[in-house]
């Protein structure tokens, strides 16, 4: 976090500059930079020096780093946005917003998915989430595919009405093309959120069915 704070909203820095500002060893700074690069919180660019000097790397913070720094702030802002939406347009507007957000996210992921089989589409979706840094486990029981999301990209957006959970359900239903229901939620004390994808019902009208099928453990 010290490195992220030094880079956020400031000119890019070299390893040497970060060593001077943090007061730690080159090895320690380099290890932290490599971890932050892998996590997508910083980026590295090569700087070519005038004359015969060797080029050097400069590091700067990404937009993801800004989100990291203000993670706690999201817990205040996002629920306030949901509350405002409901106050302005009631349940009808809230549902319209949920549908619009879900469609937008589904479009983003569906462009990267090539499979036609519902189960394989979810498998590809899970692989994309893991490539983005998420942790997702898949299992099959009784003809249903269970998606266990050990991490949630929307956790900072959670509100008491669970609108974010609704987005997750609608998103997976749109990707798989079949009904999806939530079977457990970390906000109920479960270790993680789980969703059941009814691959036997592929070809139906998943978006109409999912709204009434969510369960809370």
C-alpha positions in Angstrom: 0.0 0.0 0.0 2.9 2.4 0.6 4.1 1.9 -3.0 0.6 2.3 -4.4 0.1 5.5 -2.4 3.4 6.9 -3.7 2.4 6.2 -7.3 -1.3 7.1 -7.2 -2.0 10.5 -8.9 1.7 11.2 -9.1 4.4 11.2 -11.9 5.8 7.7 -12.6 8.8 6.7 -10.5 11.9 4.5 -11.0 13.0 1.7 -8.7 15.7 4.0 -7.4 13.2 6.8 -6.6 11.0 4.3 -4.7 13.9 3.0 -2.7 14.7 6.6 -1.6 11.1 7.3 -0.7 10.4 4.1 1.2 13.8 3.6 2.8 13.8 -0.2 2.1 16.1 -2.4 0.0 16.0 -2.8 -3.8 15.0 -6.4 -3.3 12.0 -5.5 -1.2 10.9 -2.8 -3.6 11.3 -5.0 -6.6 9.3 -7.8 -5.0 6.5 -5.5 -4.2 6.5 -4.0 -7.7 6.4 -7.5 -9.3 3.4 -8.4 -7.2 1.6 -5.2 -7.9 2.3 -5.6 -11.7 0.8 -9.1 -11.6 -2.3 -7.9 -9.7 -2.8 -5.1 -12.3 -2.4 -2.3 -9.7 0.6 -0.7 -11.4 2.0 -0.5 -15.0 5.6 -0.3 -16.2 7.0 1.6 -19.1 10.5 1.8 -20.6 12.1 5.2 -20.5 14.9 5.9 -23.0 17.6 8.3 -21.8 19.3 11.0 -23.8 22.8 10.0 -24.8 24.3 6.6 -24.2 22.5 5.8 -20.9 20.7 2.5 -20.5 16.9 2.7 -20.7 15.1 2.3 -17.4 11.7 1.3 -16.2 9.2 3.8 -14.7 6.2 2.7 -12.7 2.8 4.3 -12.4 -0.6 3.4 -10.7 -3.5 2.0 -12.7 -7.2 2.8 -12.3 -7.5 -0.5 -10.4 -5.1 1.0 -7.8 -7.5 3.9 -7.3 -10.4 1.4 -6.7 -8.2 -0.4 -4.2 -7.5 2.8 -2.2 -11.1 3.7 -2.1 -12.6 0.2 -1.4 -14.2 1.3 1.8 -15.7 4.4 0.2 -17.5 2.2 -2.3 -19.4 0.6 0.6 -20.9 4.0 1.2 -21.4 5.3 -2.3 -22.9 2.4 -4.1 -25.7 1.6 -1.6 -26.5 5.3 -1.6 -26.8 5.1 -5.4 -29.2 2.1 -5.2 -31.2 3.9 -2.5 -31.5 7.0 -4.8 -32.6 4.9 -7.8 -35.3 3.4 -5.7 -36.4 6.7 -4.2 -36.7 8.3 -7.6 -38.3 5.5 -9.5 -39.3 2.8 -7.0 -39.0 -0.9 -7.6 -39.9 -0.5 -11.3 -36.8 1.7 -12.0 -34.6 -0.5 -9.9 -35.5 -3.5 -11.9 -34.9 -1.6 -15.2 -31.4 -0.6 -14.0 -30.7 -4.2 -12.9 -31.7 -5.5 -16.4 -29.6 -2.9 -18.2 -26.5 -3.5 -16.1 -26.9 -7.3 -16.5 -27.3 -7.0 -20.3 -24.2 -4.7 -20.5 -22.0 -7.1 -18.6 -23.4 -10.2 -20.4 -22.6 -8.5 -23.7 -19.0 -7.9 -22.5 -18.5 -11.6 -21.6 -20.5 -13.2 -24.4 -18.2 -11.6 -26.9 -15.3 -13.7 -25.4 -17.3 -17.0 -25.2 -17.3 -19.3 -28.2 -19.0 -22.5 -26.9 -22.7 -23.2 -27.6 -23.4 -25.8 -24.9 -24.7 -24.1 -21.7 -22.3 -25.9 -19.4 -19.3 -25.2 -21.6 -20.3 -21.5 -21.8 -20.2 -21.3 -18.0 -16.9 -23.1 -17.9 -15.5 -20.5 -20.3 -17.0 -17.7 -18.3 -15.4 -19.0 -15.1 -12.0 -19.2 -16.9 -12.4 -15.5 -17.9 -13.2 -14.5 -14.3 -10.1 -16.4 -13.1 -8.0 -14.7 -15.7 -9.3 -11.4 -14.3 -8.1 -12.4 -10.8 -11.2 -14.2 -9.5 -11.5 -17.6 -7.8 -14.3 -19.8 -9.2 -15.0 -23.5 -8.6 -17.4 -25.6 -10.7 -19.1 -28.9 -9.8 -22.0 -30.9 -11.2 -24.7 -32.7 -9.3 -28.1 -34.0 -10.4 -27.8 -32.4 -13.8 -27.2 -29.0 -12.4 -23.9 -27.1 -12.6 -22.9 -25.3 -9.3 -20.8 -22.2 -9.6 -19.0 -21.4 -6.4 -17.6 -17.8 -6.4 -14.9 -17.7 -3.7 -14.3 -14.1 -4.7 -16.8 -11.5 -5.9 -16.0 -8.5 -8.1 -19.1 -6.8 -6.8 -18.6 -7.2 -3.1 -18.0 -3.5 -2.5 -21.3 -2.8 -4.2 -23.5 -4.9 -1.9 -26.6 -3.4 -0.5 -29.3 -4.8 1.8 -31.7 -5.5 -1.1 -29.0 -7.7 -2.7 -29.3 -6.0 -6.1 -25.7 -7.0 -6.9 -26.7 -10.7 -6.3 -29.5 -10.2 -8.8 -27.0 -8.9 -11.4 -24.9 -12.0 -10.9 -27.9 -14.3 -11.4 -29.1 -12.5 -14.5 -25.6 -12.3 -15.9 -25.0 -16.0 -15.7 -28.4 -16.8 -17.0 -27.8 -14.7 -20.0 -24.5 -16.3 -20.7 -25.7 -19.9 -20.2 -29.1 -19.4 -21.7 -30.9 -21.3 -18.9 -32.3 -20.6 -15.4 -29.9 -19.7 -12.5 -30.7 -19.5 -8.8 -28.6 -18.5 -5.9 -28.2 -21.2 -3.3 -26.0 -19.6 -0.7 -24.6 -16.1 0.0 -21.6 -14.9 2.0 -23.7 -12.2 3.4 -25.8 -14.8 5.2 -22.7 -16.2 6.8 -21.8 -18.7 4.1 -18.1 -18.9 3.3 -18.9 -17.9 -0.3 -21.7 -17.4 -2.8 -23.0 -20.3 -4.8 -25.2 -20.4 -7.8 -27.0 -23.4 -9.5 -27.3 -23.4 -13.3 -30.1 -25.6 -14.6 -28.4 -26.7 -17.8 -31.3 -29.2 -18.4 -33.6 -26.3 -19.1 -31.5 -24.6 -21.7 -33.4 -22.9 -24.4 -36.1 -21.5 -22.2 -36.6 -18.0 -21.0 -33.9 -17.7 -18.3 -34.3 -14.0 -17.6 -38.0 -14.4 -16.8 -37.4 -17.4 -14.5 -34.4 -16.2 -12.5 -36.1 -13.2 -10.9 -38.3 -15.5 -8.9 -35.9 -18.4 -8.3 -33.3 -16.8 -6.1 -33.1 -18.4 -2.7 -31.3 -17.2 0.4 -29.7 -19.7 2.8 
